[in-house]
Amino acid sequence: MKEGIQDKMKTDLKSLSANETIEWVKGVGLEPYRAGQIRQWLFQRMATSFDEMTNVSIAIRERLKETAFITRIGKIKTLVSEDTTEKYLFKLDDGSLIESVLIPEKDHFTLCISSQVGCAMGCTFCHTARQGLKRNLTAGEIIEQVIETQRGMADPDKLTNIVLMGMGEPLANYDAVVTAINNLIDQNTISFSHRKITLSTSGIVPNIIRLGKDSPVNLAVSLNAGDDETRNRIMPINKTYNLKSLIAACKQFPLPNRKMITFEYILINGVNDSPGDALKVAKLLRGVRAKINLIPLNPGPDPSMCAPSWDEMVRFQDILAENQYTVIIRKSKGQDILAACGQLSAKELTQF
């Protein structure tokens, strides 16, 4: 963990971009090449203290201690699902709690990470929304979820995919999220493929357009309705950025080669799951290079809301497929430990 109050006067090195690190080392009187050394220790070798930086002189290490700190977050609880999904509860320096989820795939792992403590978006089907927004995470705290997870893995190289779909709205913490992403994909540091990182947003339109210019990662949009009236009821963000503006932003998002935008659609019985709703979605996304993930609603904060039957979900899928969309029904993992979509709250784990 960080050293405490005194660190407020120091620089969080994991929250700096590559160029910012160069400027910082020059500012404290060090040669520019030291920036590369420091970043390799932080992101590749997962150093937890400056004393580990053995190719840096003791005098420089002491200077680093005086002027900077290395972000740490503490893993205080792990829950393992019947399907082997793991959910981690992390404690931050100020006592705040966040969650990350490690999801097993056929030959690799995907890590779902958080970008905020809580969330201000207010989606009615989401546990995290019930907390409200407590604060943004720093870029260092976002990255540390990845590093801390890798520390605990038998084969860290099998963690190949990152999704920003945990607690919080990533595009509401734009600068820190983009810095974190760019550090993750930096070929001189952690070196994740940008093709393997996906950011999910509820639809902050101006920042969707910014993201397309600032980062090459995949975009996923939490859609959940094909008309404004329905989306207004379950996703308050739609009252600020309606579907017309959202789809216009998606059409501006750069999509090289065969890349597509993923539209996530949580199916809620009696709310957005009718054949008419499917036809509205098909019409709405016309002209967008889109693939659609249908997600049965996981148990959430409103007990009156539930998923439709399997037959109803298949009917919804068939209508979209008939309209030439790539569409799958996505099985949620980790539901038994509240690790599935919309279930993160950083509270349940504290009850164990």
Solvent accessible surface area in square Angstrom, and as a share of the most:
residue,aa,sasa,rsa
1,M,105,0.47
2,K,38,0.16
3,E,102,0.46
4,G,27,0.26
5,I,144,0.73
6,Q,103,0.46
7,D,6,0.03
8,K,165,0.70
9,M,177,0.79
10,K,39,0.17
11,T,34,0.20
12,D,20,0.11
13,L,0,0.00
14,K,0,0.00
15,S,28,0.18
16,L,29,0.15
17,S,31,0.20
18,A,40,0.31
19,N,113,0.58
20,E,86,0.39
21,T,1,0.00
22,I,63,0.32
23,E,107,0.48
24,W,37,0.13
25,V,0,0.00
26,K,100,0.42
27,G,67,0.64
28,V,36,0.21
29,G,59,0.57
30,L,12,0.06
31,E,81,0.36
32,P,71,0.44
33,Y,125,0.48
34,R,31,0.11
35,A,2,0.02
36,G,39,0.38
37,Q,35,0.15
38,I,2,0.01
39,R,11,0.04
40,Q,74,0.33
41,W,22,0.08
42,L,1,0.00
43,F,3,0.01
44,Q,85,0.38
45,R,140,0.51
46,M,40,0.18
47,A,0,0.00
48,T,53,0.31
49,S,43,0.28
50,F,12,0.05
51,D,74,0.38
52,E,67,0.30
53,M,0,0.00
54,T,103,0.60
55,N,79,0.41
56,V,4,0.02
57,S,56,0.36
58,I,120,0.61
59,A,73,0.57
60,I,18,0.09
61,R,40,0.15
62,E,76,0.34
63,R,89,0.32
64,L,1,0.00
65,K,59,0.25
66,E,123,0.55
67,T,43,0.25
68,A,0,0.00
69,F,17,0.07
70,I,13,0.06
71,T,0,0.00
72,R,52,0.19
73,I,1,0.01
74,G,21,0.20
75,K,68,0.29
76,I,89,0.45
77,K,72,0.31
78,T,53,0.31
79,L,24,0.12
80,V,91,0.52
81,S,7,0.04
82,E,163,0.73
83,D,58,0.30
84,T,81,0.47
85,T,0,0.00
86,E,51,0.23
87,K,0,0.00
88,Y,9,0.03
89,L,3,0.01
90,F,0,0.00
91,K,88,0.37
92,L,1,0.01
93,D,60,0.31
94,D,90,0.47
95,G,35,0.34
96,S,23,0.15
97,L,41,0.20
98,I,0,0.00
99,E,0,0.00
100,S,0,0.00
101,V,3,0.01
102,L,9,0.04
103,I,38,0.19
104,P,23,0.14
105,E,67,0.30
106,K,204,0.86
107,D,107,0.56
108,H,49,0.22
109,F,59,0.24
110,T,12,0.07
111,L,0,0.00
112,C,13,0.08
113,I,1,0.01
114,S,0,0.00
115,S,2,0.01
116,Q,2,0.01
117,V,2,0.01
118,G,0,0.00
119,C,13,0.08
120,A,61,0.47
121,M,32,0.14
122,G,32,0.30
123,C,15,0.09
124,T,51,0.30
125,F,15,0.06
126,C,24,0.15
127,H,36,0.16
128,T,6,0.04
129,A,17,0.13
130,R,158,0.58
131,Q,31,0.14
132,G,27,0.26
133,L,82,0.41
134,K,124,0.52
135,R,66,0.24
136,N,67,0.34
137,L,3,0.01
138,T,50,0.29
139,A,3,0.02
140,G,0,0.00
141,E,3,0.01
142,I,1,0.00
143,I,0,0.00
144,E,0,0.00
145,Q,0,0.00
146,V,0,0.00
147,I,0,0.00
148,E,23,0.10
149,T,1,0.01
150,Q,18,0.08
151,R,70,0.26
152,G,61,0.58
153,M,27,0.12
154,A,116,0.90
155,D,62,0.32
156,P,46,0.29
157,D,122,0.63
158,K,96,0.41
159,L,6,0.03
160,T,47,0.27
161,N,34,0.18
162,I,0,0.00
163,V,22,0.13
164,L,2,0.01
165,M,61,0.27
166,G,14,0.14
167,M,0,0.00
168,G,14,0.13
169,E,6,0.03
170,P,4,0.03
171,L,0,0.00
172,A,42,0.33
173,N,10,0.05
174,Y,15,0.06
175,D,101,0.52
176,A,20,0.16
177,V,0,0.00
178,V,16,0.09
179,T,26,0.15
180,A,1,0.00
181,I,1,0.00
182,N,54,0.28
183,N,2,0.01
184,L,1,0.00
185,I,27,0.14
186,D,26,0.14
187,Q,130,0.58
188,N,107,0.55
189,T,4,0.02
190,I,27,0.14
191,S,49,0.32
192,F,13,0.05
193,S,42,0.27
194,H,58,0.26
195,R,162,0.59
196,K,92,0.39
197,I,0,0.00
198,T,22,0.13
199,L,0,0.00
200,S,15,0.09
201,T,2,0.01
202,S,10,0.06
203,G,1,0.01
204,I,21,0.11
205,V,17,0.10
206,P,63,0.40
207,N,22,0.11
208,I,0,0.00
209,I,49,0.25
210,R,104,0.38
211,L,0,0.00
212,G,12,0.12
213,K,165,0.70
214,D,67,0.35
215,S,6,0.04
216,P,61,0.39
217,V,1,0.00
218,N,29,0.15
219,L,3,0.01
220,A,0,0.00
221,V,0,0.00
222,S,20,0.13
223,L,0,0.00
224,N,0,0.00
225,A,1,0.01
226,G,11,0.10
227,D,31,0.16
228,D,54,0.28
229,E,132,0.59
230,T,11,0.06
231,R,1,0.00
232,N,45,0.23
233,R,139,0.51
234,I,6,0.03
235,M,0,0.00
236,P,51,0.32
237,I,18,0.09
238,N,2,0.01
239,K,146,0.62
240,T,94,0.55
241,Y,56,0.21
242,N,65,0.33
243,L,6,0.03
244,K,168,0.71
245,S,38,0.24
246,L,1,0.00
247,I,12,0.06
248,A,47,0.37
249,A,1,0.01
250,C,1,0.01
251,K,117,0.49
252,Q,111,0.49
253,F,10,0.04
254,P,71,0.44
255,L,28,0.14
256,P,78,0.49
257,N,135,0.69
258,R,224,0.82
259,K,42,0.18
260,M,69,0.31
261,I,0,0.00
262,T,16,0.09
263,F,0,0.00
264,E,11,0.05
265,Y,1,0.00
266,I,9,0.05
267,L,0,0.00
268,I,0,0.00
269,N,69,0.36
270,G,71,0.68
271,V,33,0.19
272,N,1,0.00
273,D,13,0.06
274,S,46,0.30
275,P,48,0.30
276,G,35,0.34
277,D,16,0.09
278,A,0,0.00
279,L,100,0.50
280,K,92,0.39
281,V,0,0.00
282,A,1,0.01
283,K,146,0.62
284,L,38,0.19
285,L,0,0.00
286,R,140,0.51
287,G,70,0.68
288,V,15,0.08
289,R,103,0.37
290,A,8,0.06
291,K,79,0.33
292,I,1,0.01
293,N,23,0.12
294,L,0,0.00
295,I,1,0.01
296,P,29,0.19
297,L,16,0.08
298,N,8,0.04
299,P,80,0.50
300,G,23,0.22
301,P,23,0.15
302,D,43,0.22
303,P,131,0.82
304,S,94,0.61
305,M,28,0.13
306,C,67,0.40
307,A,36,0.28
308,P,9,0.05
309,S,60,0.39
310,W,154,0.54
311,D,110,0.57
312,E,56,0.25
313,M,13,0.06
314,V,45,0.26
315,R,108,0.39
316,F,1,0.00
317,Q,42,0.19
318,D,65,0.33
319,I,25,0.13
320,L,0,0.00
321,A,49,0.38
322,E,126,0.56
323,N,46,0.24
324,Q,159,0.71
325,Y,29,0.11
326,T,77,0.45
327,V,15,0.09
328,I,89,0.45
329,I,31,0.16
330,R,68,0.25
331,K,168,0.71
332,S,26,0.17
333,K,68,0.29
334,G,1,0.01
335,Q,79,0.35
336,D,87,0.45
337,I,21,0.11
338,L,47,0.23
339,A,9,0.07
340,A,6,0.05
341,C,51,0.30
342,G,19,0.18
343,Q,1,0.01
344,L,10,0.05
345,S,4,0.03
346,A,6,0.04
347,K,105,0.45
348,E,36,0.16
349,L,2,0.01
350,T,76,0.44
351,Q,144,0.64
352,F,154,0.64
